């Protein structure tokens, strides 16, 4: 009997030990599993070609360093876009520090482009607050973004998927992202769609005749297709089992992993004069990759378009219809909005300081005792249109709402940023929109706003339109017409939209 009890005790102990091991490995916190998996993250650098229509317009690189208690990720992004005979460069460098559980701890981003020049420094405090400080022309602005959980970056989403065990077909993963290029946060869902094998170049050789670097050796990579909107527009990306980007492709827009010489040296050696010259006289219907103001188009557009039919990608037809006056002036609630689903569009964010004392005071002065959402939108729209002098952005500043209120100058980006900040301060949900404006037979980059009345209604403070007319073709919600968005935007609109 004693022997039997002894055997049972041993078996019970083994079962308990096995159960403890299973619990430790299977049910341990996500952060602990990620920290253990992240020990396998390999340091190194990867390079990418940025192509539109088969022509390289930029390059990108990602360098990952593993430190004893953290991971350092540096991303460089450079694009040259030709417009009206000039080559316009945008360059962004961001350095992010991650915990071993792949949680963002801090980031420094340096931006230099058509939008302006600025340095943004962000730091996460626990999982509750993300503090962002933007320095531009000696002017410092700080925004604190409340969080409900961990935050990551678009470039780090593949790492999180790979080492979080999410790379299985059919799996979906939700995350809160901070985009250091657009200075916005957004909730995204990544869907693992399929698995395949891709071939990428891992070395190159110089063709002495054309002086172009060509692939010499290739590598076969097992990769997973991920469908997501991390950049603000629907995108499909292929990532490998180590969480490194292999390919992003959509229509004529491609980001492709390549050997250093193919990604960088070919870009550096290209004939920039010819590229710029070819853009000097855009044909009717072409996309001109600057705002209408920067292109020298008259300040006021043609009469408002109530309807516009556009053929996309040479086959799909999109019909744009101006919102009805009744919809634009519907007021189903009183301000301030208390709808929790719209809280995100009332909160401050980088460049949109809706809780700044000067912004709040100006909003109160404009609207007085008015509490009708449609009437408030109208008052703010007319004030911004009349008060902000339409001109190219002053110096190298960025379109901060506080700065625009001070200078009273700017283009569509500045007018939109100030309008959205004033609207949010008044309790009216508002958001920015980046897209195209059809004007004088061509498409120009443009920014406008949307306000929530009975539904989201487009508002254009640059041209004093409520609702904005059907000549506005929206591309990305929550983003301005920034040069850094040109690569995905242009690629998704080749050939250019055709007005029917």
Protein Blocks (a to p, Z undefined) as FASTA:
>chain_A
ZZmmmmmmmmmmmmmmmmmmmmmmmmgcfklmmmmmmmmpccddddddddeehiafbdcd
ddddddfkbccddddddddddeehiacdddddddddddfkopafbdcdddddfkbccddd
dddehjlbccddddeehiacddddddfbdcddfklmmmmmmmnopacghiacddddddfk
lopacddddddfbdcdddddfbdcddfklopacdfbdcdddddddddfknopacdddddf
kopafbdcehjbccddddfklmmmmmmmpcfklmmmmmmmccehiacfbdfklnopafbd
cdddfbdcddeehlaccddddddfklmmgcfbccddfbfklmmmmcccehiafkbfklmm
mmmmmnmmafbfklmmmmmmmmmmmmmccdddehjbdcdfklmmmnopacfklmmmmmmm
mmmmnopacddddddddeehiacddddddddfkbccdddfknopacddfkbccfbghiac
dfklmmmmmmmmcccdddZZ
